């Protein structure tokens, strides 16, 4: 039984590594995007994903807080969310 434990651990690690990007990552479906990365003085990182020169997704990684995305869904070159008001949603607490 003991020799099976390291094998089981190794298999579980390879299974974890085989999962693709998160389902809520809008950059996963982009084909050959050009990524322009800029770091702001406050520590935020902004990545623009462009396909054929057109802005598709902006990924914002704040110095503190979760990553969020702004998408251009209507193709006008500006990030939008399709709603008149863009609510800010933050995960404040999480329980297992």
C-alpha positions in Angstrom: 0.0 0.0 0.0 2.8 2.4 0.8 4.4 2.3 -2.7 1.1 3.3 -4.2 1.0 6.6 -2.2 3.8 8.4 -4.1 2.3 7.2 -7.4 -1.1 8.5 -6.4 0.4 11.9 -5.4 2.3 12.1 -8.7 -0.8 11.3 -10.7 -2.9 13.9 -8.8 -0.2 16.5 -9.5 -0.2 15.8 -13.3 -4.0 15.9 -13.3 -4.0 19.4 -11.7 -1.4 20.6 -14.2 -3.5 19.3 -17.1 -6.4 21.6 -16.5 -6.6 24.6 -18.9 -7.2 28.2 -18.1 -10.1 29.2 -15.9 -13.5 29.2 -17.5 -14.0 32.9 -16.7 -10.8 33.9 -18.5 -11.9 35.8 -21.6 -8.3 35.8 -23.0 -8.4 31.9 -23.3 -10.4 32.0 -26.6 -8.3 34.6 -28.4 -6.3 33.3 -31.4 -2.7 34.6 -31.5 -3.3 37.8 -29.5 -0.7 40.6 -29.3 -0.3 41.5 -25.7 0.8 45.0 -24.6 1.8 45.1 -20.9 2.2 48.2 -18.9 3.0 48.6 -15.2 1.5 51.6 -13.4 3.4 53.5 -10.7 0.9 52.2 -8.1 1.9 48.6 -8.9 -1.2 47.8 -11.1 -0.4 45.8 -14.2 -2.6 46.4 -17.3 -2.5 44.0 -20.3 -4.2 44.8 -23.6 -5.0 41.9 -25.8 -5.3 42.8 -29.4 -6.2 40.6 -32.4 -5.4 42.0 -35.9 -4.7 45.3 -34.2 -8.2 45.6 -32.6 -8.6 45.7 -28.9 -10.4 42.7 -27.6 -9.8 42.4 -23.8 -8.1 44.5 -21.1 -6.8 42.5 -18.1 -6.2 44.5 -15.0 -4.1 43.0 -12.2 -4.2 45.4 -9.2 -1.3 45.5 -6.7 -3.9 44.4 -4.1 -7.1 42.7 -5.0 -8.4 40.2 -7.6 -7.8 40.3 -11.3 -10.6 41.7 -13.5 -11.3 42.0 -17.2 -12.8 44.6 -19.5 -14.0 43.3 -22.8 -14.9 44.9 -26.1 -18.0 42.9 -27.1 -19.5 45.2 -29.7 -16.2 45.7 -31.7 -16.0 49.5 -31.4 -12.5 49.4 -29.9 -13.5 50.5 -26.4 -14.0 48.1 -23.4 -17.6 47.8 -22.4 -19.9 45.6 -20.4 -23.1 46.0 -22.3 -24.9 47.7 -19.4 -25.5 51.4 -18.7 -23.8 51.1 -15.3 -20.8 49.0 -14.6 -21.1 47.6 -11.1 -17.9 46.8 -9.1 -18.1 43.4 -7.6 -15.5 42.3 -5.1 -15.2 39.1 -3.1 -14.8 40.3 0.5 -15.0 37.0 2.3 -14.9 33.3 1.4 -15.6 30.2 3.4 -14.7 26.6 2.6 
